[in-house]
Amino acid sequence: MKTLICKDLAALRTHIGKQLPVGEWVTVTQQMINAFASATHDFQWIHVDVEKAKKYSPFKAPVAHGFLSVSLLSKMLGDVVTVNSATMGVNYGLNKVRFPNPVIVSSKVRLLSKIVGMDDYGENGAKITWDCTIAIEGAEKPACVAEFVSLMFES
């Protein structure tokens, strides 16, 4: 995977509207799903009960929580974009998010993204709006489509 490396926020700004490098495939394991269930206290059987999912789920296997997909965005974006001057980045929120397709356990997902907007934030920061699609290997529809907003600060 190629990572976009920018000297500073000004350099990052020149990439608004351009496709960012495509992320590496990440396998969504049952262990990841179970850990997410433990962290969020969402133990719905469709996620964590392998035998019941095989028997009763229309997918015949457990599926990841939709919000597990969203939680991967920060890491996935960090893997495709580096701003050398950045001293801190934080999640600001989501303008919109949809889950068009379930992520069945053992599926591989990756990030397709671009910057759709960037505004100054305080004296040394930027509020960045990212258009994010989490694709599923071999699937026509993505796992997640989100407009993700983050803050990035530089020294």
Contact map, one row per residue, 1 for C-alpha under 8 A:
11100000000000000000111100000000000000000000000000000000000000000000000000000001000000000000000000000000000000000000000000000000000000000000000000000000000
11110000000000000000110000000000000000000000000000000000000000000000000000000001000000000000000000000000000000000000000000000000000000000000000000000000000
11111000000000000000100000000000000000000000000000000000000000000000000000000011110000000000000000000000000000000000000000000000000000000000000000000000000
01111100000000000001100000000000000000000000000000000000000000000000000000000001110000000000000000000000000000000000000000000000000000000000000000000000000
00111110000000000000000000000000000000000000000000000000000000000000000000000000111100000000000000000000000000000000000000000000000000000000000000000000000
00011111101100000000000000000000000000000000000000000000000000000000000000000000111100000000000000000000000000000000000000000000000000000000000000000000000
00001111101100000000000000000000000000000000000000000000000000000000000000000000001110000000000000000000000000000000000000000000000000000000000000000000000
00000111111100000000000000000000000000000000000000000000000000000000000000000000001111000000000000000000000000000000000000000000000000000000000000000000010
00000111111110000000000000000000000000000000000000000000000000000000000000000000001011000000000000000000000000000000000000000100000000000000000000000000010
00000001111111000000000000000000000000000000000000000000000000000000000000000000000000000000000000000000000000000000000000000000000000000000000000000000000
00000111111111100000000000000000000000000000000000000000000000000000000000000000000000000000000000000000000000000000000000000000000000000000000000000000000
00000111111111110000000000000000000000000000000000000000000000000000000000000000001000000000000000000000000000000000000000000000000000000000000000000000000
00000000111111110000000000000000000000000000000000000000000000000000000000000000000000000000000000000000000000000000010000000000000000000000000000000000000
00000000011111110000000000000000000000000000000000000000000000000000000000000000000000000000000000000000000000000000000000000000000000000000000000000000000
00000000001111111101000000000000000000000000000000000000000000000000000000000000000000000000000000000000000000000010000000000000000000000000000000000000000
00000000000111111100000000000000000000000000000000000000000000000000000000000000000000000000000000000000000000000111110000000000000000000000000000000000000
00000000000000111110000000000000000000000000000000000000000000000000000000000000000000000000000000000000000000000111100000000000000000000000000000000000000
00000000000000111111000000000000000000000000000000000000000000000000000000000000000000000000000000000000000000000110000000000000000000000000000000000000000
00000000000000001111100000000000000000000000000000000000000000000000000000000000000000000000000000000000000000011110000000000000000000000000000000000000000
00010000000000100111110000000000000000000000000000000000000000000000000000000001100000000000000000000000000000011110000000000000000000000000000000000000000
11110000000000000011111000000000000000000000000000000000000000000000000000000001100000000000000000000000000000011000000000000000000000000000000000000000000
11000000000000000001111100000000000000000000000000000000000000000000000000000001000000000000000000000000000001111000000000000000000000000000000000000000000
10000000000000000000111110000000000000000000000000000000000000000000000000010011000000000000000000000000000001110000000000000000000000000000000000000000000
10000000000000000000011111000000000000000000000000000000000000000000000000000000000000000000000000000000000001100000000000000000000000000000000000000000000
00000000000000000000001111100000000000000000000000000000000000000000000000000000000000000000000000000000000111000000000000000000000000000000000000000000000
00000000000000000000000111110000000000000000000000000000000000000000000000000000000000000000000000000000000111000000000000000000000000000000000000000000000
00000000000000000000000011111000000000000000000000000000000000000000000000000000000000000000000000000000011110000000000000000000000000000000000000000000000
00000000000000000000000001111101100000000000000000000000000000010000000000000000000000000000000000000011111110000000000000000000000000000000000000000000000
00000000000000000000000000111111100000000000000000000000000000000000000000000000000000000000000000000000111000000000000000000000000000000000000000000000000
00000000000000000000000000011111110000000000000100000000000001000000000000000000000000000000000000000000110000000000000000000000000000000000000000000000000
00000000000000000000000000001111111000000000000000000000000000000000000000000000000000000000000000000000000000000000000000000000000000000000000000000000000
00000000000000000000000000011111111100000000000000000000000000000000000000000000000000000000000000000000000000000000000000000000000000000000000000000000000
00000000000000000000000000011111111110000000001100000000000000111001000000000000000000000000000000000000000000000000000000000000000000000000000000000000000
00000000000000000000000000000111111111000000001100000000000000000000000000000000000000000000000000000000000000000000000000000000000000000000000000000000000
00000000000000000000000000000011111111100000000000000000000000000000000000000000000000000000000000000000000000000000000000000000000000000000000000000000000
00000000000000000000000000000001111111110100000000000000000000001001000000000000000000000000000000000000000000000000000000000000000000000000000000000000000
00000000000000000000000000000000111111111110001100000000000000000000000000000000000000000000000000000000000000000000000000000000000000000000000000000000000
00000000000000000000000000000000011111111110000000000000000000000000000000000000000000000000000000000000000000000000000000000000000000000000000000000000000
00000000000000000000000000000000001111111000000000000000000000000000000000000000000000000000000000000000000000000000000000000000000000000000000000000000000
00000000000000000000000000000000000111111100000000000000000000000000000000000000000000000000000000000000000000000000000000000000000000000000000000000000000
00000000000000000000000000000000000011111110000000000000000000000000000000000000000000000000000000000000000000000000000000000000000000000000000000000000000
00000000000000000000000000000000000111011111000000000000000000000000000000000000000000000000000000000000000000000000000000000000000000000000000000000000000
00000000000000000000000000000000000011001111101100000000000000000000000000000000000000000000000000000000000000000000000000000000000000000000000000000000000
00000000000000000000000000000000000000000111111110000000000000000000000000000000000000000000000000000000000000000000000000000000000000000000000000000000000
00000000000000000000000000000000000000000011111111011000000001000000000000000000000000000000000000000000000000000000000000000000000000000000000000000000000
00000000000000000000000000000000000000000001111111011000100011100000000000000000000000000000000000000000000000000000000000000000000000000000000000000000000
00000000000000000000000000000000110010000011111111001000000001111000000000000000000000000000000000000000000000000000000000000000000000000000000000000000000
00000000000000000000000000000100110010000011111111000000000001000000000000000000000000000000000000000000000000000000000000000000000000000000000000000000000
00000000000000000000000000000000000000000001111111111000000001000000000000000000000000000000000000000000000000000000000000000000000000000000000000000000000
00000000000000000000000000000000000000000000111111111100000011000000000000000000000000000000000000000000000000000000000000000000000000000000000000000000000
00000000000000000000000000000000000000000000000011111110000000000000000000000000000000000000000000000000000000000000000000000000000000000000000000000000000
00000000000000000000000000000000000000000000110011111111100000000000000000000000000000000000000000000000000000000000000000000000000000000000000000000000000
00000000000000000000000000000000000000000000111011111111101111000000000000000000000000000000000000000000000000000000000000000000000000000000000000000000000
00000000000000000000000000000000000000000000000001111111101111000000000000000000000000000000000000000000000000000000000000000000000000000000000000000000000
00000000000000000000000000000000000000000000000000111111100100000000000000000000000000000000000000000000000000000000000000000000000000000000000000000000000
00000000000000000000000000000000000000000000000000011111110100000000000000000000000000000000000000000000000000000000000000000000000000000000000000000000000
00000000000000000000000000000000000000000000010000011111111111000000000000000000000000000000000000000000000000000000000000000000000000000000000000000000000
00000000000000000000000000000000000000000000000000000001111100000000000000000000000000000000000000000000000000000000000000000000000000000000000000000000000
00000000000000000000000000000000000000000000000000001100111111100000000000000000000000000000000000000001000000000000000000000000000000000000000000000000000
00000000000000000000000000000000000000000000000000001111111111000000000000000000000000000000000000000000000000000000000000000000000000000000000000000000000
00000000000000000000000000000000000000000000010001001100101111100000000000000000000000000000000000000001100000000000000000000000000000000000000000000000000
00000000000000000000000000000100000000000000111111001100101111110000000000000000000000000000000000000001100000000000000000000000000000000000000000000000000
00000000000000000000000000000000100000000000011000000000001011111000000000000000000000000000000000000111100000000000000000000000000000000000000000000000000
00000000000000000000000000010000100000000000001000000000000001111101100000000000000000000000000000000111100000000000000000000000000000000000000000000000000
00000000000000000000000000000000100100000000001000000000000000111111100000000000000000000000000000000000000000000000000000000000000000000000000000000000000
00000000000000000000000000000000000000000000000000000000000000011111110000000000000000000000000000100100000000000000000000000000000000000000001100000000000
00000000000000000000000000000000000000000000000000000000000000001111111000000000000000000000000000000000000000000000000000000000000000000000000000000000000
00000000000000000000000000000000100100000000000000000000000000011111111100000000000000000000000000000000000000000000000000000000000000000000000000000000000
00000000000000000000000000000000000000000000000000000000000000011111111110000000000000000000000000000000000000000000000000000000000001000000001100000000000
00000000000000000000000000000000000000000000000000000000000000000111111110000000000000000000000000000000000000000000000000000000000000000000000101000000000
00000000000000000000000000000000000000000000000000000000000000000011111111000000000000000000000000000000000000000000000000000000000000000000000000000000000
00000000000000000000000000000000000000000000000000000000000000000001111111110000000000000000000000000000000000000000000000000000000000000000000000000000000
00000000000000000000000000000000000000000000000000000000000000000000111111111000000000000000000000000000000000100000000000000000000100000000000000000000000
00000000000000000000000000000000000000000000000000000000000000000000001111111100000000000010000000000000000000000000000000000000000000000000000000000000000
00000000000000000000000000000000000000000000000000000000000000000000000111111110000000000000000000000000000000000000000000000000000000000000000000000000000
00000000000000000000001000000000000000000000000000000000000000000000000111111111000000000000000000000000000001100000000000000000000000000000000000000000000
00000000000000000000000000000000000000000000000000000000000000000000000011111111100000000000000000000000000000100000000000000000000000000000000000000000000
00000000000000000000000000000000000000000000000000000000000000000000000001111111110000000000000000000000000000000000000000000000000000000000000000000000000
00100000000000000000001000000000000000000000000000000000000000000000000000111111110000000000000000000000000000000000000000000000000000000000000000000000000
11110000000000000001111000000000000000000000000000000000000000000000000000011111110000000000000000000000000000000000000000000000000000000000000000000000000
00111100000000000001100000000000000000000000000000000000000000000000000000001111111000000000000000000000000000000000000000000000000000000000000000000000000
00111100000000000000000000000000000000000000000000000000000000000000000000000111111100000000000000000000000000000000000000000000000000000000000000000000000
00001111100100000000000000000000000000000000000000000000000000000000000000000000111111000000000000000000000000000000000000000000000000000000000000000000000
00001111000000000000000000000000000000000000000000000000000000000000000000000000011111000000000000000000000000000000000000000000000000000000000000000000000
00000011100000000000000000000000000000000000000000000000000000000000000000000000001111100000000000000000000000000000000000000000000000000000000000000000011
00000001100000000000000000000000000000000000000000000000000000000000000000000000001111111000000000000000000000000000000000000000000000000000000000000001111
00000000000000000000000000000000000000000000000000000000000000000000000000000000000011111000000000000000000000000000000000000000000000000000000000000001111
00000000000000000000000000000000000000000000000000000000000000000000000000000000000001111100000000000000000000000000000000000000000000000000000000000001110
00000000000000000000000000000000000000000000000000000000000000000000000000000000000001111110000000000000000000000000000000000000000000000000000000000111100
00000000000000000000000000000000000000000000000000000000000000000000000000000000000000011111000000000000000000000000000000000000000000000000000000000111000
00000000000000000000000000000000000000000000000000000000000000000000000001000000000000001111100000000000000000000000000000000000000000000000000000001110000
00000000000000000000000000000000000000000000000000000000000000000000000000000000000000000111110000000000000000000000000000000000000000000000000000011110000
00000000000000000000000000000000000000000000000000000000000000000000000000000000000000000011111000000000000000000000000000000000000000000000000000011100000
00000000000000000000000000000000000000000000000000000000000000000000000000000000000000000001111110000000000000000000000000000000000000000000000001111000000
00000000000000000000000000000000000000000000000000000000000000000000000000000000000000000000111110000000000000000000000000000000000000000000000001111000000
00000000000000000000000000000000000000000000000000000000000000000000000000000000000000000000011111000000000000000000000000000000000000000000000001110000000
00000000000000000000000000000000000000000000000000000000000000000000000000000000000000000000011111100000000000000000000000000000000000000000000111100000000
00000000000000000000000000000000000000000000000000000000000000000000000000000000000000000000000111110000000000000000000000000000000000000000000111000000000
00000000000000000000000000000000000000000000000000000000000000000100000000000000000000000000000011111100000000000000000000000000000000000000011110000000000
00000000000000000000000000000000000000000000000000000000000000000000000000000000000000000000000001111100000000000000000000000000000000000000111110000000000
00000000000000000000000000000000000000000000000000000000000000000000000000000000000000000000000000111110000000000000000000000000000000000000111100000000000
00000000000000000000000000000000000000000000000000000000000000110100000000000000000000000000000000111111000000000000000000000000000000000000001000000000000
00000000000000000000000000010000000000000000000000000000000000110000000000000000000000000000000000001111101000000000000000000000000000010000001000000000000
00000000000000000000000000010000000000000000000000000000001011110000000000000000000000000000000000000111111000000000000000000000000000000000000000000000000
00000000000000000000000000011100000000000000000000000000000011110000000000000000000000000000000000000011111000000000000000000000000000000000000000000000000
00000000000000000000000000111100000000000000000000000000000000000000000000000000000000000000000000000001111100000000000000000000000000000000000000000000000
00000000000000000000000000111000000000000000000000000000000000000000000000000000000000000000000000000011111110000000000000000000000000011000000000000000000
00000000000000000000000011110000000000000000000000000000000000000000000000000000000000000000000000000000011111000000000000000000000000011000000000000000000
00000000000000000000000011110000000000000000000000000000000000000000000000000000000000000000000000000000001111100000000000000000000001111000001000000000000
00000000000000000000011111000000000000000000000000000000000000000000000000010000000000000000000000000000000111110000000000000000000001111000000000000000000
00000000000000000000011100000000000000000000000000000000000000000000000010011000000000000000000000000000000011111000000000000000000111100000000000000000000
00000000000000000011111000000000000000000000000000000000000000000000000000000000000000000000000000000000000001111100000000000000000111100000000000000000000
00000000000000000011110000000000000000000000000000000000000000000000000000000000000000000000000000000000000000111110000000000000011110000000000000000000000
00000000000000011111000000000000000000000000000000000000000000000000000000000000000000000000000000000000000000011111000000000000011100000000000000000000000
00000000000000111111000000000000000000000000000000000000000000000000000000000000000000000000000000000000000000001111110000000001111000000000000000000000000
00000000000000011000000000000000000000000000000000000000000000000000000000000000000000000000000000000000000000000111110000000001111000000000000000000000000
00000000000000011000000000000000000000000000000000000000000000000000000000000000000000000000000000000000000000000011111000000001110000000000000000000000000
00000000000010010000000000000000000000000000000000000000000000000000000000000000000000000000000000000000000000000011111100000111100000000000000000000000000
00000000000000000000000000000000000000000000000000000000000000000000000000000000000000000000000000000000000000000000111110000111000000000000000000000000000
00000000000000000000000000000000000000000000000000000000000000000000000000000000000000000000000000000000000000000000011111111110000000000000000000000000000
00000000000000000000000000000000000000000000000000000000000000000000000000000000000000000000000000000000000000000000001111111110000000000000000000000010000
00000000000000000000000000000000000000000000000000000000000000000000000000000000000000000000000000000000000000000000000111111100000000000000000000000000000
00000000000000000000000000000000000000000000000000000000000000000000000000000000000000000000000000000000000000000000000111111000000000000000000000000000000
00000000000000000000000000000000000000000000000000000000000000000000000000000000000000000000000000000000000000000000000111111100000000000000000000000000111
00000000000000000000000000000000000000000000000000000000000000000000000000000000000000000000000000000000000000000000000111111110000000000000000000000011110
00000000100000000000000000000000000000000000000000000000000000000000000000000000000000000000000000000000000000000000011111011111000000000000000000000011100
00000000000000000000000000000000000000000000000000000000000000000000000000000000000000000000000000000000000000000000011110001111100000000000000000001111000
00000000000000000000000000000000000000000000000000000000000000000000000000000000000000000000000000000000000000000011111000000111110000000000000000001111000
00000000000000000000000000000000000000000000000000000000000000000000000000000000000000000000000000000000000000000011110000000011111000000000000000111100000
00000000000000000000000000000000000000000000000000000000000000000000000000000000000000000000000000000000000000001111100000000001111100000000000000111000000
00000000000000000000000000000000000000000000000000000000000000000000000000000000000000000000000000000000000000001111000000000000111110000000000011110000000
00000000000000000000000000000000000000000000000000000000000000000000000010000000000000000000000000000000000000111100000000000000011111000000000111110000000
00000000000000000000000000000000000000000000000000000000000000000000000000000000000000000000000000000000000000111000000000000000001111100000011111000000000
00000000000000000000000000000000000000000000000000000000000000000000100000000000000000000000000000000000000011110000000000000000000111110000011110000000000
00000000000000000000000000000000000000000000000000000000000000000000000000000000000000000000000000000000000011110000000000000000000011111010111100000000000
00000000000000000000000000000000000000000000000000000000000000000000000000000000000000000000000000000010001111000000000000000000000001111111111000000000000
00000000000000000000000000000000000000000000000000000000000000000000000000000000000000000000000000000000001111000000000000000000000000111110000000000000000
00000000000000000000000000000000000000000000000000000000000000000000000000000000000000000000000000000000000000000000000000000000000000011111000000000000000
00000000000000000000000000000000000000000000000000000000000000000000000000000000000000000000000000000000000000000000000000000000000000111111110000000000000
00000000000000000000000000000000000000000000000000000000000000000000000000000000000000000000000000000000000000000000000000000000000000010111110000000000000
00000000000000000000000000000000000000000000000000000000000000000000000000000000000000000000000000011000000000000000000000000000000000110011111000000000000
00000000000000000000000000000000000000000000000000000000000000000000000000000000000000000000000000111000000000000000000000000000000011110011111110000000000
00000000000000000000000000000000000000000000000000000000000000000100100000000000000000000000000000111110000010000000000000000000000011110000111110000000000
00000000000000000000000000000000000000000000000000000000000000000100110000000000000000000000000011111000000000000000000000000000000111100000011111000000000
00000000000000000000000000000000000000000000000000000000000000000000000000000000000000000000000011110000000000000000000000000000001111000000011111100000000
00000000000000000000000000000000000000000000000000000000000000000000010000000000000000000000011111000000000000000000000000000000001110000000000111110000000
00000000000000000000000000000000000000000000000000000000000000000000000000000000000000000000011110000000000000000000000000000000111100000000000011111000000
00000000000000000000000000000000000000000000000000000000000000000000000000000000000000000001111100000000000000000000000000000000111100000000000001111100000
00000000000000000000000000000000000000000000000000000000000000000000000000000000000000000011111000000000000000000000000000000011110000000000000000111110000
00000000000000000000000000000000000000000000000000000000000000000000000000000000000000001111100000000000000000000000000000000011100000000000000000011111000
00000000000000000000000000000000000000000000000000000000000000000000000000000000000000001111000000000000000000000000000010001111000000000000000000001111100
00000000000000000000000000000000000000000000000000000000000000000000000000000000000001111100000000000000000000000000000000001111000000000000000000000111110
00000000000000000000000000000000000000000000000000000000000000000000000000000000000001111000000000000000000000000000000000011100000000000000000000000011111
00000001100000000000000000000000000000000000000000000000000000000000000000000000000011110000000000000000000000000000000000011000000000000000000000000001111
00000000000000000000000000000000000000000000000000000000000000000000000000000000000011100000000000000000000000000000000000010000000000000000000000000000111
